[in-house]
Amino acid sequence: MAITDLPVFQVLKSKMQWHQTRQGVLAENVANADTPGYRGQDLKAFSFEDALKARTTGLETSRTVVGHMHGSMLRETSAVKRDPEHGFEITPDGNTVALEEQMMKVTANQMDYQTVSSLYSKGLGLIRTALSRNG
């Protein structure tokens, strides 16, 4: 099993993919800021707890020796769904996109992506250090 197949790293990958998808949705909102009747969209909030639960199938390995580690099987899922949440401002032509709000969301999304990416890199570095002979 590869190090990146550990559930924590799989969830971090899912979170980064969620941020990439959200960036596309937010960019679409900004692109349609002047389109009459356009309703801004966003993704359903990502939950680490739900993502970890979705990764386990309930099939577990049996321990034949008390000292063995307890584990479970993993499965692939797609945890991103669009949430029809509208902006807090509606223009007279029915558009719900407020550029200021979208730009704040884009910036927060970018910072969160960088944080998750850093956690992923640092986690891999820690495991490599622990497994190295000189560590």
DSSP file (Angstrom, degrees, kcal/mol; ACC not computed):
  #  RESIDUE AA STRUCTURE BP1 BP2  ACC     N-H-->O    O-->H-N    N-H-->O    O-->H-N    TCO  KAPPA ALPHA  PHI   PSI    X-CA   Y-CA   Z-CA
    1    1 A M              0   0    0      0, 0.0     2,-0.1     0, 0.0     5,-0.0   0.000 360.0 360.0 360.0 133.3    0.0    0.0    0.0
    2    2 A A    >   -     0   0    0      1,-0.1     3,-1.6     2,-0.0     4,-0.2  -0.413 360.0-118.4 -76.1 154.3    1.3    3.4   -0.9
    3    3 A I  G >  S+     0   0    0      1,-0.3     3,-1.6     2,-0.2     6,-0.2   0.879 114.7  58.7 -59.4 -38.6    1.6    6.1    1.7
    4    4 A T  G 3  S+     0   0    0      1,-0.3    -1,-0.3     5,-0.1   120,-0.0   0.560  91.4  71.4 -72.3  -5.9   -0.8    8.3   -0.2
    5    5 A D  G <  S+     0   0    0     -3,-1.6    -1,-0.3     4,-0.1    -2,-0.2   0.484  70.2 114.8 -85.4  -3.3   -3.4    5.5    0.1
    6    6 A L  S X> S-     0   0    0     -3,-1.6     4,-2.1    -4,-0.2     3,-0.5  -0.416  79.4-118.0 -64.6 143.2   -3.9    6.2    3.8
    7    7 A P  H 3> S+     0   0    0      0, 0.0     4,-2.4     0, 0.0     5,-0.2   0.840 111.8  56.1 -54.1 -38.1   -7.4    7.6    4.6
    8    8 A V  H 3> S+     0   0    0      1,-0.2     4,-2.1     2,-0.2     5,-0.1   0.921 110.3  44.4 -62.8 -42.8   -6.1   10.9    5.9
    9    9 A F  H <> S+     0   0    0     -3,-0.5     4,-2.2    -6,-0.2    -1,-0.2   0.856 111.1  54.1 -70.9 -34.0   -4.2   11.6    2.6
   10   10 A Q  H  X S+     0   0    0     -4,-2.1     4,-2.2     2,-0.2    -2,-0.2   0.905 110.2  47.2 -63.9 -40.8   -7.2   10.5    0.6
   11   11 A V  H  X S+     0   0    0     -4,-2.4     4,-2.4     2,-0.2    -2,-0.2   0.897 110.4  51.9 -68.8 -39.5   -9.5   12.9    2.4
   12   12 A L  H  X S+     0   0    0     -4,-2.1     4,-2.2     2,-0.2    -2,-0.2   0.894 109.7  50.2 -63.1 -38.4   -6.9   15.7    2.0
   13   13 A K  H  X S+     0   0    0     -4,-2.2     4,-2.4     2,-0.2    -2,-0.2   0.920 110.0  50.5 -63.0 -43.3   -6.9   15.0   -1.8
   14   14 A S  H  X S+     0   0    0     -4,-2.2     4,-2.3     1,-0.2    -2,-0.2   0.895 109.1  51.5 -61.3 -40.0  -10.7   15.1   -1.8
   15   15 A K  H  X S+     0   0    0     -4,-2.4     4,-2.2     2,-0.2    -1,-0.2   0.905 109.6  49.1 -64.6 -41.5  -10.6   18.5    0.0
   16   16 A M  H  X S+     0   0    0     -4,-2.2     4,-2.0     2,-0.2    -2,-0.2   0.902 111.5  49.5 -65.1 -39.5   -8.1   19.9   -2.6
   17   17 A Q  H  X S+     0   0    0     -4,-2.4     4,-2.4     2,-0.2    -2,-0.2   0.880 108.7  53.7 -64.7 -37.4  -10.4   18.6   -5.4
   18   18 A W  H  X S+     0   0    0     -4,-2.3     4,-2.7     1,-0.2    -2,-0.2   0.922 108.6  48.9 -61.5 -44.4  -13.4   20.2   -3.7
   19   19 A H  H  X S+     0   0    0     -4,-2.2     4,-2.1     2,-0.2    -2,-0.2   0.880 110.4  51.1 -64.3 -37.6  -11.5   23.6   -3.6
   20   20 A Q  H  X S+     0   0    0     -4,-2.0     4,-1.5     2,-0.2    -2,-0.2   0.926 112.4  46.0 -64.7 -43.6  -10.6   23.2   -7.3
   21   21 A T  H  X S+     0   0    0     -4,-2.4     4,-1.9     1,-0.2    -2,-0.2   0.906 112.1  51.3 -64.7 -41.7  -14.2   22.6   -8.2
   22   22 A R  H  X S+     0   0    0     -4,-2.7     4,-2.8     1,-0.2     5,-0.2   0.874 104.3  57.3 -64.1 -37.1  -15.4   25.4   -6.0
   23   23 A Q  H  X S+     0   0    0     -4,-2.1     4,-2.2     1,-0.2    -1,-0.2   0.900 107.1  49.3 -60.7 -39.7  -12.9   27.8   -7.7
   24   24 A G  H  X S+     0   0    0     -4,-1.5     4,-2.0     2,-0.2    -1,-0.2   0.901 111.0  48.7 -64.6 -41.6  -14.6   26.9  -11.0
   25   25 A V  H  X S+     0   0    0     -4,-1.9     4,-2.0     2,-0.2    16,-0.3   0.917 112.7  47.8 -64.4 -43.8  -18.0   27.6   -9.7
   26   26 A L  H  X S+     0   0    0     -4,-2.8     4,-2.2     1,-0.2    -2,-0.2   0.879 110.2  52.4 -65.9 -37.3  -17.0   30.9   -8.2
   27   27 A A  H  X S+     0   0    0     -4,-2.2     4,-2.5    -5,-0.2    -1,-0.2   0.880 107.8  52.2 -64.5 -37.7  -15.3   31.9  -11.5
   28   28 A E  H  X S+     0   0    0     -4,-2.0     4,-1.5     2,-0.2    -2,-0.2   0.894 108.0  51.9 -64.1 -39.9  -18.5   31.1  -13.3
   29   29 A N  H  < S+     0   0    0     -4,-2.0     3,-0.3     2,-0.2    -2,-0.2   0.933 111.0  46.7 -60.7 -46.1  -20.4   33.4  -10.8
   30   30 A V  H >< S+     0   0    0     -4,-2.2     3,-1.5     1,-0.2    -2,-0.2   0.905 109.7  54.0 -63.8 -41.2  -18.0   36.2  -11.5
   31   31 A A  H 3< S+     0   0    0     -4,-2.5     3,-0.3     1,-0.3    -1,-0.2   0.805 113.1  43.4 -63.4 -28.8  -18.2   35.7  -15.3
   32   32 A N  T >< S+     0   0    0     -4,-1.5     3,-1.4    -3,-0.3    -1,-0.3   0.095  75.6 117.5-103.5  22.4  -22.0   36.0  -15.1
   33   33 A A  T <  S+     0   0    0     -3,-1.5    -1,-0.2     1,-0.3    64,-0.1   0.759  83.8  39.4 -61.9 -24.8  -22.1   39.0  -12.7
   34   34 A D  T 3  S+     0   0    0     -3,-0.3    -1,-0.3    -4,-0.2    -2,-0.1   0.333  86.8 114.2-106.1   5.6  -23.9   41.1  -15.4
   35   35 A T  S X  S-     0   0    0     -3,-1.4     3,-1.8     1,-0.1    -3,-0.1  -0.677  72.1-119.8 -81.0 118.9  -26.2   38.3  -16.8
   36   36 A P  T 3  S+     0   0    0      0, 0.0    58,-0.2     0, 0.0    -2,-0.1  -0.341  93.0   8.2 -60.3 133.1  -29.8   39.2  -16.0
   37   37 A G  T 3  S+     0   0    0     56,-0.7     2,-0.2     1,-0.3    57,-0.1   0.437  88.1 148.6  79.7   0.7  -31.6   36.6  -13.9
   38   38 A Y    <   -     0   0    0     -3,-1.8    58,-2.1    -6,-0.2     2,-0.6  -0.493  37.0-147.9 -71.5 134.7  -28.4   34.6  -13.1
   39   39 A R        -     0   0    0     -2,-0.2    56,-0.1    56,-0.2    -1,-0.0  -0.914  17.0-125.2-104.2 121.0  -28.4   32.9   -9.7
   40   40 A G        -     0   0    0     -2,-0.6     2,-0.3    44,-0.1   -14,-0.1  -0.307  29.1-156.3 -62.5 147.2  -25.0   32.6   -8.1
   41   41 A Q        +     0   0    0    -16,-0.3     2,-0.3    45,-0.1   -12,-0.1  -0.853  15.4 178.1-125.8 160.7  -24.0   29.1   -7.0
   42   42 A D  E     -A   83   0A   0     41,-1.4    41,-3.4    -2,-0.3    43,-0.2  -0.949  31.2-100.3-150.5 167.5  -21.7   27.5   -4.5
   43   43 A L  E     -A   82   0A   0     -2,-0.3    39,-0.2    39,-0.3     2,-0.1  -0.579  42.4 -95.0 -90.8 155.9  -20.8   24.0   -3.4
   44   44 A K        -     0   0    0     37,-3.1    37,-0.2    -2,-0.2    -1,-0.1  -0.469  58.6 -91.6 -62.4 138.5  -22.1   22.2   -0.4
   45   45 A A        -     0   0    0     -2,-0.1     2,-0.3     1,-0.1    -1,-0.1  -0.244  41.1-117.3 -58.4 139.9  -19.6   22.7    2.4
   46   46 A F        -     0   0    0     -3,-0.1     2,-0.5   -31,-0.1    -1,-0.1  -0.623  26.7-162.0 -81.1 135.0  -16.9   20.0    2.7
   47   47 A S     >  -     0   0    0     -2,-0.3     4,-2.3     1,-0.1     5,-0.2  -0.975  14.2-159.0-122.1 119.1  -16.9   17.9    5.9
   48   48 A F  H  > S+     0   0    0     -2,-0.5     4,-2.5     1,-0.2     5,-0.2   0.893  96.1  53.8 -60.8 -39.5  -13.8   15.9    6.9
   49   49 A E  H  > S+     0   0    0      1,-0.2     4,-2.1     2,-0.2    -1,-0.2   0.926 110.7  44.6 -62.7 -45.5  -15.9   13.7    9.1
   50   50 A D  H  > S+     0   0    0      1,-0.2     4,-2.2     2,-0.2    -1,-0.2   0.883 112.5  52.8 -65.9 -37.8  -18.4   12.8    6.3
   51   51 A A  H  X S+     0   0    0     -4,-2.3     4,-1.1     2,-0.2    -2,-0.2   0.896 109.8  47.7 -66.0 -39.7  -15.5   12.3    3.9
   52   52 A L  H  X S+     0   0    0     -4,-2.5     4,-0.7     1,-0.2     3,-0.3   0.903 111.6  50.3 -67.0 -40.0  -13.8    9.8    6.3
   53   53 A K  H >< S+     0   0    0     -4,-2.1     3,-0.8     1,-0.2    -2,-0.2   0.887 108.5  53.2 -64.1 -37.9  -17.0    8.0    6.9
   54   54 A A  H 3< S+     0   0    0     -4,-2.2    -1,-0.2     1,-0.2    -2,-0.2   0.758 102.9  59.0 -68.7 -24.0  -17.6    7.7    3.1
   55   55 A R  H 3< S+     0   0    0     -4,-1.1    20,-1.0    -3,-0.3     2,-0.4   0.669  94.3  74.5 -80.5 -17.4  -14.1    6.2    2.7
   56   56 A T  E <<  -B   74   0B   0     -3,-0.8    18,-0.2    -4,-0.7     4,-0.1  -0.814  57.1-169.9-100.9 138.5  -14.8    3.2    5.0
   57   57 A T  E     -     0   0B   0     16,-0.9    -1,-0.1    -2,-0.4     3,-0.1   0.540  46.7-108.7-101.7  -9.6  -17.1    0.4    3.8
   58   58 A G  E    S+     0   0B   0      1,-0.3     2,-0.6    15,-0.3    -2,-0.0   0.257  82.7 123.0  95.5 -13.2  -17.5   -1.5    7.0
   59   59 A L  E     -     0   0B   0     14,-0.1    14,-2.1     0, 0.0     2,-0.3  -0.748  42.2-176.7 -83.0 120.7  -15.3   -4.3    5.8
   60   60 A E  E     -B   72   0B   0     -2,-0.6    12,-0.2    12,-0.2     2,-0.2  -0.873  27.2-112.2-121.3 151.8  -12.5   -4.7    8.3
   61   61 A T        -     0   0    0     10,-0.9     2,-0.4    -2,-0.3    10,-0.3  -0.509  33.9-121.1 -76.2 148.1   -9.5   -7.0    8.4
   62   62 A S        -     0   0    0     -2,-0.2     2,-0.6     8,-0.1    -1,-0.1  -0.722  18.5-132.0 -91.3 142.9   -9.5   -9.6   11.1
   63   63 A R        +     0   0    0     -2,-0.4     3,-0.1     1,-0.2     7,-0.1  -0.832  23.5 178.2 -96.1 120.8   -6.7   -9.5   13.6
   64   64 A T  S    S+     0   0    0     -2,-0.6     2,-0.4     1,-0.2    -1,-0.2   0.661  76.2  40.4 -92.9 -18.9   -5.1  -12.9   14.2
   65   65 A V  S >  S-     0   0    0      1,-0.1     3,-2.0     0, 0.0    -1,-0.2  -0.994  81.1-130.8-130.1 137.2   -2.5  -11.5   16.6
   66   66 A V  T 3  S+     0   0    0     -2,-0.4    -1,-0.1     1,-0.3    -3,-0.0   0.803 106.0  58.7 -57.2 -31.8   -3.4   -8.9   19.3
   67   67 A G  T 3  S+     0   0    0      2,-0.1    -1,-0.3    -3,-0.0     2,-0.1   0.565  83.2 106.0 -77.2  -8.8   -0.4   -6.8   18.3
   68   68 A H  S <  S-     0   0    0     -3,-2.0     2,-0.1     1,-0.1    -5,-0.1  -0.365  78.4-105.1 -72.3 151.9   -1.5   -6.4   14.7
   69   69 A M        -     0   0    0     -2,-0.1     2,-0.4     1,-0.1    -1,-0.1  -0.468  28.6-123.3 -74.7 147.7   -2.9   -3.0   13.6
   70   70 A H        +     0   0    0     -2,-0.1     2,-0.2    -7,-0.1    -8,-0.1  -0.768  42.3 166.5 -89.8 133.9   -6.7   -2.7   13.1
   71   71 A G        -     0   0    0     -2,-0.4   -10,-0.9   -10,-0.3     2,-0.3  -0.807  23.3-148.0-140.6 179.6   -7.6   -1.5    9.5
   72   72 A S  E     -B   60   0B   0     -2,-0.2   -12,-0.2   -12,-0.2     2,-0.2  -0.964  27.8 -99.1-148.2 163.5  -10.5   -1.2    7.1
   73   73 A M  E     -     0   0B   0    -14,-2.1   -16,-0.9    -2,-0.3     2,-0.3  -0.501  35.1-139.2 -81.8 153.5  -11.1   -1.3    3.3
   74   74 A L  E     -B   56   0B   0    -18,-0.2     2,-0.3    -2,-0.2   -18,-0.2  -0.832  15.9-171.4-112.5 151.8  -11.3    2.0    1.3
   75   75 A R        -     0   0    0    -20,-1.0     2,-0.3    -2,-0.3     0, 0.0  -0.982  25.7-112.7-138.8 154.2  -13.6    2.9   -1.5
   76   76 A E        +     0   0    0     -2,-0.3     2,-0.3     2,-0.0   -21,-0.0  -0.665  39.3 168.4 -86.5 136.8  -13.7    5.9   -3.9
   77   77 A T        -     0   0    0     -2,-0.3     2,-0.6   -26,-0.0   -22,-0.0  -0.963  34.2-129.3-140.9 160.5  -16.6    8.3   -3.6
   78   78 A S        +     0   0    0     -2,-0.3    -2,-0.0     1,-0.1   -64,-0.0  -0.961  24.5 178.1-111.1 117.2  -17.5   11.7   -5.0
   79   79 A A        +     0   0    0     -2,-0.6     2,-0.5   -65,-0.1    -1,-0.1   0.214  43.4 103.9-107.4  14.6  -18.5   14.0   -2.2
   80   80 A V        +     0   0    0    -34,-0.1     2,-0.3   -37,-0.0   -35,-0.1  -0.857  37.1 162.4-105.6 131.1  -19.1   17.3   -4.0
   81   81 A K        -     0   0    0     -2,-0.5   -37,-3.1   -37,-0.2     2,-0.2  -0.989  39.9-107.0-139.1 146.7  -22.6   18.6   -4.8
   82   82 A R  E     -A   43   0A   0     -2,-0.3   -39,-0.3   -39,-0.2   -41,-0.0  -0.519  25.2-150.9 -75.9 140.5  -23.8   22.0   -5.7
   83   83 A D  E     -A   42   0A   0    -41,-3.4   -41,-1.4    -2,-0.2     2,-1.3  -0.958  11.1-141.2-110.9 122.9  -25.7   24.0   -3.1
   84   84 A P        +     0   0    0      0, 0.0     2,-0.3     0, 0.0   -41,-0.1  -0.043  46.5 150.9 -77.7  38.7  -28.2   26.4   -4.5
   85   85 A E        -     0   0    0     -2,-1.3     2,-0.2   -43,-0.2    -2,-0.1  -0.535  34.4-146.0 -72.2 131.0  -27.4   29.1   -1.9
   86   86 A H        -     0   0    0     -2,-0.3   -45,-0.1     1,-0.1    11,-0.1  -0.594  17.9 -98.8 -98.7 160.1  -28.0   32.6   -3.2
   87   87 A G        -     0   0    0      9,-0.3    -1,-0.1    -2,-0.2    10,-0.1  -0.093  31.0-112.0 -67.6 172.6  -26.1   35.7   -2.5
   88   88 A F  S    S+     0   0    0     10,-0.1     2,-0.4     1,-0.1    -1,-0.1   0.454  98.1  59.3 -87.8   0.4  -27.2   38.3    0.0
   89   89 A E        -     0   0    0      7,-0.5     2,-0.5     9,-0.0    -2,-0.2  -0.994  60.5-167.2-134.7 132.9  -27.9   40.9   -2.6
   90   90 A I        -     0   0    0     -2,-0.4     6,-0.2    -4,-0.1     8,-0.0  -0.984  16.7-141.8-121.9 127.0  -30.3   40.8   -5.6
   91   91 A T    >   -     0   0    0      4,-2.7     3,-2.3    -2,-0.5   -54,-0.1  -0.337  32.8-100.7 -79.0 165.4  -30.1   43.4   -8.4
   92   92 A P  T 3  S+     0   0    0      0, 0.0    -1,-0.1     0, 0.0    -2,-0.0   0.775 123.4  57.5 -58.7 -25.9  -33.2   44.8  -10.1
   93   93 A D  T 3  S-     0   0    0      2,-0.1   -56,-0.7   -55,-0.0   -55,-0.1   0.382 123.1-103.9 -87.0   6.2  -32.6   42.5  -13.1
   94   94 A G  S <  S+     0   0    0     -3,-2.3     2,-0.3     1,-0.3   -59,-0.0   0.488  72.4 143.4  90.9   4.5  -32.7   39.4  -10.8
   95   95 A N        -     0   0    0      1,-0.1    -4,-2.7   -58,-0.1    -1,-0.3  -0.627  32.4-167.3 -80.0 133.2  -29.0   38.7  -10.6
   96   96 A T        +     0   0    0    -58,-2.1     2,-0.6    -2,-0.3    -7,-0.5   0.322  50.1 112.5-102.8   7.2  -27.8   37.4   -7.2
   97   97 A V        -     0   0    0    -59,-0.3     2,-0.6   -65,-0.2     3,-0.1  -0.725  43.5-171.2 -88.9 119.5  -24.1   37.8   -7.8
   98   98 A A     >  -     0   0    0     -2,-0.6     4,-2.4     1,-0.1     3,-0.2  -0.951  15.5-150.0-105.3 117.5  -22.3   40.4   -5.7
   99   99 A L  H  > S+     0   0    0     -2,-0.6     4,-2.6     1,-0.2     5,-0.2   0.864  95.2  54.0 -57.2 -39.4  -18.7   40.8   -7.0
  100  100 A E  H  > S+     0   0    0      1,-0.2     4,-1.9     2,-0.2    -1,-0.2   0.922 110.4  46.7 -61.4 -43.8  -17.4   41.8   -3.6
  101  101 A E  H  > S+     0   0    0     -3,-0.2     4,-2.1     1,-0.2    -2,-0.2   0.919 113.2  48.9 -63.9 -44.6  -18.9   38.7   -2.0
  102  102 A Q  H  X S+     0   0    0     -4,-2.4     4,-2.6     1,-0.2    -2,-0.2   0.889 109.7  51.3 -64.6 -39.6  -17.5   36.4   -4.7
  103  103 A M  H  X S+     0   0    0     -4,-2.6     4,-2.2     2,-0.2    -1,-0.2   0.867 109.1  51.0 -68.0 -34.8  -14.0   37.9   -4.5
  104  104 A M  H  X S+     0   0    0     -4,-1.9     4,-2.5    -5,-0.2    -1,-0.2   0.906 111.9  47.8 -65.6 -40.5  -14.0   37.3   -0.7
  105  105 A K  H  X S+     0   0    0     -4,-2.1     4,-2.6     2,-0.2    -2,-0.2   0.899 110.8  51.3 -65.8 -40.6  -15.1   33.7   -1.4
  106  106 A V  H  X S+     0   0    0     -4,-2.6     4,-2.3     2,-0.2    -2,-0.2   0.921 112.2  46.3 -62.3 -44.3  -12.4   33.2   -4.0
  107  107 A T  H  X S+     0   0    0     -4,-2.2     4,-2.4     2,-0.2    -2,-0.2   0.928 113.9  47.2 -65.1 -45.5   -9.7   34.6   -1.7
  108  108 A A  H  X S+     0   0    0     -4,-2.5     4,-2.4     1,-0.2    -2,-0.2   0.899 112.0  51.5 -62.4 -40.2  -10.8   32.4    1.2
  109  109 A N  H  X S+     0   0    0     -4,-2.6     4,-2.3     2,-0.2    -1,-0.2   0.902 110.0  49.1 -63.1 -41.9  -11.0   29.4   -1.1
  110  110 A Q  H  X S+     0   0    0     -4,-2.3     4,-2.2     2,-0.2    -2,-0.2   0.913 112.0  47.9 -65.0 -42.8   -7.5   30.0   -2.3
  111  111 A M  H  X S+     0   0    0     -4,-2.4     4,-1.9     2,-0.2    -2,-0.2   0.901 112.2  49.5 -65.5 -40.5   -6.1   30.3    1.2
  112  112 A D  H  X S+     0   0    0     -4,-2.4     4,-2.5     2,-0.2     5,-0.2   0.895 109.8  51.7 -65.1 -39.9   -7.9   27.2    2.3
  113  113 A Y  H  X S+     0   0    0     -4,-2.3     4,-2.7     1,-0.2    -2,-0.2   0.925 109.5  49.6 -61.8 -44.3   -6.5   25.2   -0.7
  114  114 A Q  H  X S+     0   0    0     -4,-2.2     4,-2.1     1,-0.2    -1,-0.2   0.874 110.4  51.2 -62.7 -36.9   -3.0   26.4    0.2
  115  115 A T  H  X S+     0   0    0     -4,-1.9     4,-2.4     2,-0.2    -2,-0.2   0.938 112.1  44.9 -64.4 -47.8   -3.5   25.3    3.8
  116  116 A V  H  X S+     0   0    0     -4,-2.5     4,-2.4     1,-0.2    -2,-0.2   0.900 112.7  52.0 -64.5 -40.7   -4.7   21.8    2.8
  117  117 A S  H  X S+     0   0    0     -4,-2.7     4,-2.3     1,-0.2    -1,-0.2   0.897 110.1  48.8 -61.8 -40.8   -1.9   21.5    0.3
  118  118 A S  H  X S+     0   0    0     -4,-2.1     4,-2.9     2,-0.2     5,-0.2   0.906 110.1  51.2 -65.6 -42.2    0.7   22.4    2.9
  119  119 A L  H  X S+     0   0    0     -4,-2.4     4,-2.5     2,-0.2    -2,-0.2   0.906 110.5  49.7 -60.7 -42.0   -0.9   19.9    5.4
  120  120 A Y  H  X S+     0   0    0     -4,-2.4     4,-2.2     2,-0.2    -2,-0.2   0.942 113.7  44.8 -61.9 -48.8   -0.6   17.2    2.7
  121  121 A S  H  X S+     0   0    0     -4,-2.3     4,-2.3     1,-0.2    -2,-0.2   0.917 114.9  47.4 -63.5 -44.8    3.0   18.0    1.9
  122  122 A K  H  X S+     0   0    0     -4,-2.9     4,-2.5     2,-0.2    -1,-0.2   0.892 110.7  52.5 -65.5 -39.3    4.0   18.2    5.6
  123  123 A G  H  X S+     0   0    0     -4,-2.5     4,-2.1    -5,-0.2    -1,-0.2   0.920 110.4  47.1 -62.6 -44.1    2.3   15.0    6.4
  124  124 A L  H  X S+     0   0    0     -4,-2.2     4,-2.6     1,-0.2    -1,-0.2   0.906 111.6  52.1 -62.1 -41.1    4.1   13.1    3.6
  125  125 A G  H  X S+     0   0    0     -4,-2.3     4,-2.4     1,-0.2    -2,-0.2   0.901 108.6  50.2 -62.4 -41.6    7.4   14.7    4.8
  126  126 A L  H  X S+     0   0    0     -4,-2.5     4,-2.4     2,-0.2    -1,-0.2   0.907 111.9  47.2 -63.7 -42.4    6.8   13.5    8.4
  127  127 A I  H  X S+     0   0    0     -4,-2.1     4,-2.0     2,-0.2    -2,-0.2   0.918 111.9  50.2 -67.1 -42.1    6.0    9.9    7.3
  128  128 A R  H  X S+     0   0    0     -4,-2.6     4,-1.1     1,-0.2    -2,-0.2   0.906 111.5  49.2 -62.1 -40.4    9.1    9.9    5.0
  129  129 A T  H  < S+     0   0    0     -4,-2.4     3,-0.4     1,-0.2     6,-0.3   0.919 111.0  49.7 -63.2 -43.6   11.2   11.1    7.9
  130  130 A A  H  < S+     0   0    0     -4,-2.4    -1,-0.2     1,-0.2    -2,-0.2   0.835 114.7  44.6 -64.4 -32.5    9.8    8.5   10.2
  131  131 A L  H  < S+     0   0    0     -4,-2.0    -1,-0.2    -5,-0.1    -2,-0.2   0.600  93.8  99.1 -88.9 -11.7   10.5    5.7    7.7
  132  132 A S  S  < S-     0   0    0     -4,-1.1     3,-0.4    -3,-0.4    -3,-0.0  -0.344  76.2-128.3 -75.9 159.1   14.0    6.9    6.7
  133  133 A R  S    S+     0   0    0      1,-0.2    -1,-0.1     2,-0.1    -4,-0.1   0.783 109.8  47.5 -75.1 -28.2   17.0    5.2    8.2
  134  134 A N              0   0    0      1,-0.2    -1,-0.2    -5,-0.0    -5,-0.1   0.517 360.0 360.0 -91.0  -5.2   18.5    8.5    9.3
  135  135 A G              0   0    0     -3,-0.4    -1,-0.2    -6,-0.3    -2,-0.1   0.462 360.0 360.0 -68.5 360.0   15.3    9.8   10.9
